[in-house]
Amino acid sequence: MLSFSIHNLGDVAIFECTGRITVEGGDAFRSAVLSQPYVQSIILDLKEIRDIDAAGLGVLAGLRGWAKATGTDLKLMNLAPRVEKVLGLTGLISVFKICSARDILDLWCRALHADAHAMAPMKQAVGF
């Protein structure tokens, strides 16, 4: 079963995925990605993905096609060994952008900045 949480950092949405990308959860996952408003980049964090089947590969390929058609930047991050192996065997690894260390640092900075802004009103409300 696939589960995911979505972290919105301004114009970037990060999908933190867990489980298996298979036919069972593929449609819901695709719908969630496609429904992200006002984002320019979507990052799929796959470190907790244990397995991916042909339908899951189809979902990823379909999302890549959608991203290319809409000008949305789609990147994969933290590829689990099994996912990396399957993407390599199918030749799909070369068609996806993979987050670099610099990309990941930028995401951390955005997250810290977003947390600081979220905390600012609370600090004012309690008199800090």
C-alpha positions in Angstrom: 0.0 0.0 0.0 1.2 3.5 -0.8 0.9 6.4 1.6 2.3 9.9 1.2 2.4 13.2 2.9 2.6 16.5 1.1 4.8 19.4 2.2 4.2 22.7 0.5 7.1 25.1 0.5 5.9 28.0 -1.5 6.1 27.0 -5.2 7.5 23.5 -4.3 5.5 20.5 -3.2 7.4 17.6 -1.7 5.7 14.2 -1.6 7.1 12.0 1.1 6.2 8.5 -0.1 6.0 5.3 1.9 5.2 1.7 0.9 4.8 0.4 -2.6 3.9 2.3 -5.8 1.6 -0.2 -7.5 -1.7 -0.4 -9.3 -3.7 -0.1 -6.0 -2.5 3.4 -5.0 -1.4 4.7 -8.3 -4.5 6.6 -9.3 -4.8 8.4 -5.9 -1.1 9.3 -6.0 -1.4 10.7 -9.6 -4.5 12.7 -8.6 -2.8 14.2 -5.6 0.2 15.3 -7.6 -1.9 16.7 -10.4 -4.1 18.7 -7.9 -1.2 20.7 -6.5 -2.1 24.4 -7.1 0.5 27.1 -7.8 3.6 24.9 -7.7 6.4 25.1 -10.2 8.3 22.1 -8.8 7.2 18.7 -7.5 9.7 16.5 -5.6 8.9 12.9 -5.1 10.9 11.6 -2.0 11.1 7.9 -2.6 13.4 6.8 0.3 10.7 4.8 2.0 9.4 3.1 -1.1 9.9 -0.7 -0.8 8.7 -1.7 -4.2 7.4 -0.5 -7.5 5.6 -2.5 -10.2 4.8 -1.9 -13.9 1.7 0.2 -13.0 3.8 2.3 -10.6 6.4 2.9 -13.4 3.5 3.9 -15.6 2.4 6.4 -12.9 5.8 7.9 -12.7 6.2 8.0 -16.5 2.7 9.6 -16.8 3.6 12.3 -14.2 6.8 13.0 -16.1 4.8 13.5 -19.3 2.4 15.8 -17.5 5.2 17.8 -16.0 6.9 18.3 -19.3 3.6 19.4 -21.0 2.8 21.9 -18.2 6.3 23.2 -17.6 6.4 21.8 -14.0 9.7 20.7 -12.7 9.4 17.1 -11.5 12.3 15.5 -9.6 12.9 12.3 -7.8 14.8 12.3 -4.5 16.3 9.7 -2.2 15.8 6.7 -4.5 15.5 3.5 -2.5 17.8 0.9 -3.8 15.0 -1.3 -5.2 13.4 1.7 -7.0 16.7 2.8 -8.4 17.4 -0.7 -9.7 14.0 -1.0 -11.4 14.4 2.4 -13.0 17.8 1.5 -14.2 16.7 -1.9 -15.7 13.9 -0.2 -17.6 16.0 2.7 -18.8 13.7 5.2 -17.1 16.3 6.5 -14.8 17.8 8.6 -17.6 14.5 10.4 -18.3 14.0 11.6 -14.7 15.7 14.5 -13.0 17.2 13.4 -9.7 17.7 15.9 -6.9 21.3 16.9 -6.3 22.8 17.6 -3.0 22.4 21.3 -3.8 18.7 20.8 -4.5 18.3 19.1 -1.2 20.1 21.9 0.7 17.8 24.4 -1.0 14.7 22.5 0.1 16.0 22.4 3.7 16.5 26.2 3.6 13.0 26.7 2.3 11.6 24.4 5.0 13.5 26.3 7.7 12.4 29.6 6.3 8.8 28.5 6.1 8.9 27.2 9.7 10.4 30.5 10.9 7.5 32.5 9.2 4.9 30.1 10.6 6.3 30.6 14.1 6.6 34.4 13.9 2.8 35.1 14.5 2.8 32.6 17.4 5.7 34.4 19.1 4.0 37.7 18.8 0.7 36.3 20.1 2.4 35.1 23.3 4.5 38.1 23.8 8.0 36.9 22.8 
